[in-house]
Amino acid sequence: MTLSHIVAAAENDVIGVNNALPWDIPEDMKFFREKTKGKALIMGRKTFESVGHPLPQRLNVVVTRQKDYTFDAPNVVVKPDLKSAIEYCKTQTSKYGEEIFIIGGGEIFKESMGIVDMIYLTRIHKEYPGDIRYPKVDSKNFELVEQRDREEPVAFSFLTYIRKK
């Protein structure tokens, strides 16, 4: 099993403002869709609610401390913490594959940074105002193994990091 982050972050590490993305980069959205289609996704409740609906053709595992939180859809599961979300996803690898994606938000990224194996980071080469940030990727723990640079609609790079052994 591989545990991965997939995230877009500005130069100043902003990933969100008022529970929304501060940019619109169609190629990044396409990358996200292609990478996560058919996979298990773990996200916080606020991230889930900001998307507005379960992501189709994926297992949506929502982490929340709200004891009475439910969402009635066949591909949505609610768990009380990150550990139980990961454990549940491990039981679903025969259906959703060996790679489990953590897609946000800020607290879940921070909590899981010490245990993820891979990071797919779309680095937007511009600063944005925002209230949610992605934690720093520590080069002592992660190695950059791929970089693809783009210029439209704003300069950005697809970066892939793997945890050093």
N, C-alpha and C positions, 0 to 999 in steps of 0.2 A: 504494500500500500504506500502511496505517495500522497503527502499532504502539501497542498500548494496554495499560495496567495495569488489572486489575480486582481489587479488594481491599477487605476490611473491616478497619478499624482502630479501636481504642479511642482515647479522648481522649489517652492517653499513648503513642500510636502502636503499642501492642502488637497483633500480628496472630496470635500463636500462643503456646502454652505446652505443653511436652512433645510437640511435633509434632501438636497438635490445636487446634481453635478453642476459645477460652474462653467462647463464648456460643452460643446457639441462637436464630437469628432467621430463621424460615421465609420471610418476605418477601424477605430478602436472598438466601437460597438460590435462591428462585424467580427473582429478578432475574438472578443469576449464570447459572442454567440457560438462561433466555430469551436473554440477551445472547450467550452463547457457543455455543449449539446450532448445529451445522453449521460451526463455525469451527476454526481451528488454534490450539492452546494450547501454550505453552511453560512448562515448570515444572522446578524442581529435583527431584532424585531423592527427597529427603526429603518434599517436598510430594506427589509422586506416590505414595510409599509410605504417607503419612498418609491419602490418599484411599482407598487399599486396592484400587483397581481402575481400569482405564482409564475415563475419562469417555465415556459412549456418545454416538454421533452427533457426534463431534469427532475431530480429529487430535490425539493426545497426544504431544508432543515432550518427551522427558525429557533434561535436561542433567545429566551426571555426569562426574567425572574418573575414575571407576572403569572401567578399560579392559575388564574382562570382564563388565560389567553388560549383561544382556539381558533382554528381556521379550517373550515370544512371544504377540503379539496383532496382528491386522491393522491396528489403528488406533494402534499405539504405535511410535515411532521413538526411538532413543537417539542422542544427539549428545554430543561431548566438551566443548563450550563454547557459550556464548550466541551468538556470532557464527555458528557453523555451524548452530545451531538456526534462527536467523532466516533465513539463506541457504536452508536447506531449505524452510522455510515459504513463502518467496517463490516457490519452484517449484511450490507446491501451491495457489496462489490461484485457479486456474480451478476447482478442486474445492471449496475451503473459503472462498473469498471474499477480499476485499482487506484485511479487518481481522484482524490477528494479535494474540492476547491473551497477555500474560505474567501468570500466575496465582500466582507465588510460587516459592520463599519469599524470606526476607529478603535473602539474598545476591544472588539474581537481580534482585529489585526494585532494590537498591542499584546493581548493575552497569549496569542498563538505564535508570535515571532520566534520564540525560543524552541519551537517544535516543528516548524514547517521545513520541508525538504527543498521546495522550489518557490521562486517568486517570479511571476510574470508581471513586470512593472512597466506600464506605459508612462514614461516620464515626459511631461509636457514642459517645454522649455520656455516657460513664462510663469510669472507669479500671479496668483489669484487670491483675492480675499476669501476667507472661509473660516468655519468653526470646527471642522474635523480634519485631523492630520494623520498621515501615514507615518509609522515609526521609521527612523533612519535604518537603512540597510548597512549593517556592520561588515566591512570588508574582511575582518578577522574571521567571520563566520560564513560569509557567502562569497562565491566566485562568480563574476560576470562571464557567462559562456556564450551569449549571443547578443548582438545589438544590431537593430535595423532602424535607420534614421528616415524620417519623413518630413515634408515641409508644408503640406496642406491639410487642413485649413489653417494650421498653426504649426510651428516646428515642434516635433515630438519624436521620441525614440521608443521602440519596443525593446525592452531589456529583459533578458532571462538570466536569473541567478540560481545556482544550486548551492546547497549547504556543503561546506568543506567537511571532509571526513576527519 
